[in-house]
Amino acid sequence: MELKDIKNIYFLGAGGIGMSALVRYFLSEGKEVAGYDRTPTPLTAQLIEEGAMLHFDDNPDYIPASFLDKECTLVIYTPAIPGDHKEWQFLRQQGYTIKKRAEVLGLITRDKRGLCIAGTHGKTSTSTMTAHLLHSSHIGCAAFLGGISKNYHSNLLLTDKSDFVVIEADEYDRSFHQLTPYIALITSADADHLDIYGTKENYLESFAHFTGLIREDGYMIIHEGLEVTPRPKAGVTCYTYGRESGDFHAENIRIGGGRIIIDYISPLGDIHDVELGVPVSINIENGIASMAIAQISGATAEEIRTAMGTFNGVERRFDFRIKEDNIVMLSDYAHHPDEIKACALSMKELYSDKKITAMFQPHLFSRTKDFYREFAAALSLFDEVILLDIYPAREQPIPGVTSSLIYDNIDAGVQKSQCKRSDAVEYIRERKEEFEVLICLGAGDLESDTPQIAEILKQRDN
């Protein structure tokens, strides 16, 4: 099946952040788009407004009649769809062509130069920043992002200027093995998704395999100190990067007054006095990685410097909702212990004189079981932790696995409490006067209540 011959695209899991970029892409290509998602969200509402025919009940009868022609319909699914899903079973039994998101990205980018950013954490911010640098330059790029860019209010960028396409390369279910990168960058490789990989060694091996997929005329950039043993083809140009070491790194780091300014050191030419548009310390490394890709791709030093200063960030990545003297509130998607640690250290650096409270909703029973000690250690870096129920996502409960596993291992010196997810907003309302910096953490559905929480905190002195 060639994409050009397809009339209809049907999505199972249309509202996921990565899947929704494909929904938008195929709508822009003039295809008929329909599909299912479990829960209506602001994002699915936008997709419907843009022309997608979406529904939220698992029922094959809701598949539009024109999509019942399997010869001109492609089904794209997320691995999060459970095996007993009725529409999933119906489409398989009827013999539809069914592909994962990553397979379709591989088809779309087969004749393009893919700039693929992988890693346990950091990949969304880095890929979105990379897309902004190139899209703002004379080079241009398309992009399929794993978050909503606050510069473009979208997770999809299109271009007619170049054949570069930025792709957030997802390691879940080995999806990134479907790609053929021109540039592959790995931000981190801290064990995750052990429900898929089984062992840390298998997880690291998947990243090593990813490096072997790079085109022979391509580039590999990996973070200094990773346990991954890369095996790129002969002809691939290999670099490292890091905050203060590696082929690409920073010097003369200046942090203060709500600003971060660095000198970017590169074998392709240094760029001095680069100011980060989102001044949190983790973005020093993300910025170095993004600048390296943009520089290799041909963006000029002045284009890179200017675009770094105008980068507004990604929704739910250090996403400030309130930034006032008496109260700061932000939402952050962090759902892995190392992401939470990075968030805590960055916020303590920015607000060393304030009490920092994290309201955390763990994501997945399996991840909690595998990493509850690591979660507790990372959360112990905050001054206060409010722990919610586990968000199950695609999983069924695991006996004995609850938020209490994390709670019981948080350091004794940390103020801590547990709260039902359904009571989160009222809990904040009752204690609204006590907070100085509040961070809503996690990849679950707590995000849906952050506008209401922000409003409560804004009005607390009234």
C-alpha positions in Angstrom: 0.0 0.0 0.0 1.4 3.4 -1.0 0.3 6.4 1.0 -0.6 8.3 -2.2 -3.2 5.6 -3.0 -4.9 5.9 0.4 -8.1 7.8 0.7 -9.0 7.2 4.4 -6.9 7.1 7.5 -8.5 5.6 10.7 -6.8 6.1 14.0 -7.0 4.0 17.2 -5.8 6.3 19.8 -6.2 9.5 17.8 -5.8 11.9 20.8 -2.3 10.9 21.9 0.2 13.7 21.4 2.2 11.8 18.9 -0.8 10.3 17.0 -2.5 13.7 16.8 0.4 15.1 14.8 -0.3 12.4 12.2 -4.0 13.2 12.3 -3.1 16.8 11.4 -0.6 15.8 8.8 -3.1 13.6 6.9 -5.8 16.3 7.2 -3.3 18.7 5.6 -2.8 16.1 2.8 -6.5 16.1 2.0 -7.2 12.6 3.4 -10.4 11.7 5.2 -9.6 11.1 8.8 -11.6 9.4 11.5 -10.9 7.4 14.6 -11.3 6.5 18.3 -9.9 7.8 21.5 -10.8 6.8 25.0 -11.4 10.3 26.4 -12.4 13.6 25.0 -9.8 16.3 25.7 -9.1 19.9 24.5 -6.8 18.4 21.9 -9.4 16.0 20.5 -11.8 18.9 20.4 -9.3 20.8 18.2 -8.8 17.8 15.9 -12.6 17.5 15.4 -12.7 21.3 14.6 -9.9 20.7 12.1 -11.9 18.0 10.3 -11.3 14.7 12.1 -14.3 12.5 12.7 -13.6 11.2 16.2 -15.7 9.2 18.7 -15.0 8.0 22.3 -16.9 4.8 22.6 -15.3 1.5 21.6 -17.9 0.3 19.0 -17.2 -0.9 15.4 -20.6 0.5 14.5 -19.2 4.0 14.9 -16.6 3.5 12.1 -17.9 5.7 9.2 -19.3 3.8 6.3 -16.7 5.1 3.8 -14.0 3.7 6.0 -15.4 0.2 5.6 -13.6 0.0 2.3 -10.4 -1.7 3.5 -8.7 -1.3 0.1 -8.4 2.4 0.4 -8.2 2.7 4.2 -5.1 2.6 6.4 -5.4 2.0 10.1 -2.9 3.6 12.4 -2.8 2.4 16.1 -1.0 3.2 19.3 0.5 0.2 21.2 -1.5 1.5 24.2 -4.7 0.1 22.6 -5.5 -3.1 24.6 -5.8 -6.5 22.9 -9.5 -6.9 23.8 -10.4 -3.5 22.2 -13.5 -4.2 20.0 -12.6 -1.9 17.1 -9.0 -3.2 17.1 -10.3 -6.8 16.9 -12.8 -5.9 14.2 -10.3 -4.2 12.0 -7.8 -7.0 12.3 -10.4 -9.7 11.5 -11.6 -7.8 8.4 -8.0 -7.7 7.1 -7.3 -4.0 7.1 -3.8 -2.7 6.5 -2.7 -1.8 10.1 0.5 0.1 11.1 2.0 1.6 14.1 2.6 5.4 14.3 6.4 4.8 13.9 5.9 2.7 10.8 3.9 5.4 9.2 6.5 8.0 10.2 9.1 5.8 8.5 7.0 5.7 5.3 6.5 9.5 5.3 10.2 10.2 5.9 11.6 7.5 3.7 12.7 10.1 1.1 13.5 12.9 3.5 16.3 13.6 5.9 15.1 12.6 9.4 16.4 14.4 12.4 15.5 11.9 15.0 15.8 12.6 18.8 15.5 9.7 21.1 16.0 9.2 24.9 14.3 8.3 28.1 13.7 11.9 28.9 14.6 15.3 27.2 13.5 14.2 23.8 10.3 16.3 23.6 11.9 19.5 24.7 15.0 18.9 22.5 13.0 18.0 19.4 10.6 20.9 19.8 13.6 23.3 20.3 15.4 21.8 17.3 12.3 22.3 15.1 12.0 25.9 16.3 15.7 26.6 15.4 15.4 25.2 11.9 11.9 26.5 11.2 13.1 30.0 12.2 16.1 29.8 9.9 16.6 29.9 6.2 16.8 26.1 6.2 13.2 25.3 7.3 11.9 21.9 8.4 8.8 19.8 9.0 8.3 18.3 12.5 6.3 15.6 14.2 6.6 16.4 17.9 5.6 14.7 21.1 4.4 17.9 22.7 2.6 21.1 21.8 5.0 23.8 20.8 4.2 27.1 22.6 5.7 29.0 19.7 3.4 27.3 17.1 0.5 26.0 19.2 0.8 22.7 17.4 2.7 19.4 17.4 3.1 19.5 13.6 5.1 21.8 11.4 5.1 21.6 7.6 7.5 23.2 5.1 8.1 23.5 1.4 11.7 24.9 2.0 13.7 21.7 2.7 13.5 17.9 3.1 14.5 18.0 6.8 11.9 16.5 9.2 12.3 16.5 13.0 11.0 13.4 14.6 10.6 12.5 18.3 11.8 8.9 18.2 9.9 6.9 20.8 11.6 3.9 22.3 8.3 2.5 23.7 7.6 -0.9 22.0 10.8 -0.4 20.0 8.9 2.0 17.8 12.0 4.0 16.9 13.4 1.0 15.1 11.1 1.8 12.2 13.1 5.0 11.4 16.1 5.6 9.1 17.7 8.8 10.6 19.9 11.2 8.8 20.9 12.6 12.2 20.2 10.5 15.3 20.6 12.1 18.8 20.2 10.3 22.1 19.6 12.4 25.1 19.5 9.7 27.8 19.1 6.0 28.3 17.9 5.5 31.9 15.9 2.2 32.1 12.2 2.6 31.5 9.3 0.5 29.9 10.6 -2.6 31.6 7.1 -4.1 31.0 8.2 -4.2 27.3 11.9 -4.7 27.6 12.2 -6.9 30.7 15.7 -5.9 31.6 17.8 -2.8 31.6 20.2 -4.6 29.3 17.5 -5.1 26.7 16.5 -1.4 27.0 20.1 -0.3 26.3 20.4 -2.7 23.4 17.4 -1.1 21.7 19.2 2.2 21.7 22.4 0.5 20.3 20.2 -1.0 17.5 18.8 2.5 16.8 22.3 3.9 16.1 22.8 1.1 13.5 19.8 2.5 11.5 21.5 5.8 10.7 22.1 6.5 7.0 25.7 6.0 5.8 26.0 9.7 5.1 24.4 10.6 8.4 25.4 11.8 11.9 25.2 10.4 15.4 25.2 12.6 18.5 25.0 11.0 21.9 25.1 12.4 25.4 28.4 12.0 27.2 28.5 9.1 29.6 25.6 7.0 28.3 25.8 3.2 28.9 24.8 2.6 25.3 27.4 1.0 23.1 26.7 2.5 19.7 27.3 0.7 16.4 26.8 3.1 13.6 27.6 2.1 10.0 30.9 3.1 8.4 30.7 6.6 7.1 28.5 8.0 9.9 30.0 11.0 11.6 29.9 10.6 15.3 29.8 13.3 18.0 29.2 13.6 21.7 27.6 16.4 23.7 27.1 17.4 27.3 26.6 20.4 29.6 30.3 21.0 30.1 32.0 18.2 28.2 31.7 16.5 24.8 32.3 17.7 21.3 29.4 20.1 21.8 29.2 21.7 25.2 28.7 25.0 27.1 31.2 27.3 28.8 30.9 30.6 30.7 27.4 29.6 32.0 25.7 32.6 33.6 22.5 31.9 35.7 20.8 34.7 37.6 18.0 37.2 37.5 15.7 34.7 35.8 18.1 34.4 32.9 20.5 31.8 31.6 23.2 32.8 29.1 25.9 30.4 27.8 28.8 30.2 25.3 28.1 27.3 22.9 31.3 25.4 22.1 31.3 23.4 18.9 33.7 21.8 16.4 31.7 23.5 13.7 32.2 27.0 15.2 31.4 28.5 18.6 28.4 30.8 19.3 28.8 33.2 22.2 26.2 34.8 24.5 23.3 32.5 23.7 20.4 33.2 26.0 17.8 30.4 26.7 14.3 31.4 26.0 13.1 29.0 28.7 15.7 29.6 31.5 15.8 26.3 33.4 19.1 24.5 33.8 18.1 21.3 32.1 17.6 23.4 28.9 21.3 24.0 28.8 21.9 20.4 27.7 18.7 20.4 25.6 19.9 23.6 23.9 23.4 22.3 23.2 21.8 19.2 21.5 19.4 21.3 19.5 22.1 23.8 18.4 24.3 20.9 17.3 21.6 19.5 15.0 20.7 22.9 13.7 24.4 23.7 13.0 25.0 20.4 11.2 21.8 21.1 9.1 23.1 24.4 8.0 21.6 27.1 10.2 23.8 30.1 10.8 25.2 31.2 14.1 23.1 34.4 14.2 19.9 32.4 13.3 20.6 29.9 16.1 21.4 32.6 18.7 18.2 34.5 17.8 15.9 31.5 17.8 17.2 30.2 21.1 16.1 33.4 22.7 12.7 33.2 21.2 11.9 29.6 22.1 8.9 29.6 24.3 8.9 26.0 25.4 6.5 23.1 25.2 3.2 22.7 26.9 3.6 20.6 30.1 7.4 20.9 30.1 8.4 23.4 32.8 5.1 25.0 31.7 4.7 28.1 34.0 1.0 28.9 34.6 1.7 31.5 37.3 4.9 33.4 37.8 4.4 36.0 40.4 6.4 37.1 43.4 4.1 35.5 46.0 3.1 32.4 44.0 4.6 30.3 41.2 2.7 27.4 39.7 3.7 25.1 36.8 2.8 21.9 35.1 5.4 19.3 34.1 5.0 16.0 32.3 7.8 14.4 34.2 6.9 10.8 34.9 10.3 9.0 35.2 12.5 9.3 38.3 15.3 11.0 36.4 12.9 13.6 34.9 11.5 14.4 38.4 15.1 14.8 39.7 15.9 17.2 36.9 12.8 19.1 37.6 13.5 19.4 41.3 17.1 20.5 40.9 16.2 23.0 38.2 13.4 24.5 40.4 15.6 24.6 43.5 18.2 26.5 41.5 15.6 29.0 40.3 13.7 29.4 43.6 16.3 28.6 46.3 14.5 30.9 48.8 11.0 29.4 48.4 9.2 26.3 49.6 8.7 24.0 46.6 5.7 21.6 46.7 5.2 18.8 44.1 1.8 17.2 43.6 2.7 14.0 41.8 0.4 11.5 40.0 2.4 8.3 39.3 1.9 6.9 35.7 1.4 3.1 35.3 1.4 0.4 37.8 4.3 -1.4 36.2 6.5 1.7 36.3 5.6 2.3 39.9 6.5 -1.3 40.8 9.8 -1.2 39.0 10.9 2.2 40.2 9.1 3.2 43.5 12.4 3.6 45.4 13.8 5.8 42.6 10.6 7.9 42.6 10.8 8.3 46.3 14.4 9.4 46.2 13.7 12.0 43.4 10.6 13.3 45.2 12.6 13.7 48.4 14.4 16.6 46.7 11.3 18.7 47.1 10.3 20.4 50.3 6.8 18.9 50.2 5.2 16.1 48.2 1.4 15.5 47.7 1.0 12.0 46.3 -2.0 11.0 44.2 -3.4 7.6 43.0 -1.6 5.9 40.2 -2.9 6.7 36.7 -3.4 3.3 35.0 -3.3 4.4 31.3 -3.2 1.1 29.4 -2.8 -1.2 32.4 -4.8 -3.2 34.8 -4.0 -2.9 38.6 -1.2 -5.0 40.0 -1.9 -6.4 43.4 0.0 -4.6 46.2 1.1 -1.8 43.9 -0.2 1.6 45.0 1.2 5.1 45.6 1.9 4.0 49.2 5.0 2.2 47.9 6.5 5.6 46.9 5.0 7.4 49.9 6.6 5.0 52.5 10.1 5.5 51.0 10.1 9.3 50.8 12.7 10.8 53.2 11.4 11.5 56.7 12.4 15.1 56.6 10.1 15.9 53.7 6.6 17.1 54.4 4.3 14.6 52.7 0.7 13.6 52.3 -1.6 11.4 50.2 -4.7 12.6 48.4 -7.2 10.9 46.2 -7.0 12.0 42.6 -10.7 13.0 42.7 -10.0 15.3 45.7 -7.0 17.1 44.2 -8.6 20.4 43.4 -10.4 20.7 46.8 -7.1 19.7 48.5 -5.4 22.7 46.9 -8.3 25.0 47.6 -8.2 24.1 51.3 -4.5 24.8 51.5 -4.2 27.6 48.9 -2.6 30.1 51.2 0.3 27.8 52.1 1.9 27.3 48.7 4.9 29.3 47.4 5.9 27.2 44.4 3.5 24.4 43.3 4.4 21.9 40.6 1.8 19.5 39.1 3.8 16.5 38.0 3.1 13.5 35.9 1.8 12.2 32.6 -1.7 11.3 33.8 -5.0 13.3 33.8 -4.1 15.8 36.6 -3.3 18.2 33.7 -7.0 18.5 33.1 -7.4 20.2 36.5 -4.4 22.6 36.3 -6.4 25.5 34.8 -8.8 25.3 37.8 -5.8 24.9 40.3 -4.1 28.0 38.7 -7.3 30.0 39.1 -7.6 29.1 42.8 -4.1 30.2 43.5 -4.4 33.4 41.5 -7.5 34.4 43.6 -6.3 33.3 47.0 -5.7 36.8 48.3 -9.1 38.0 47.2 
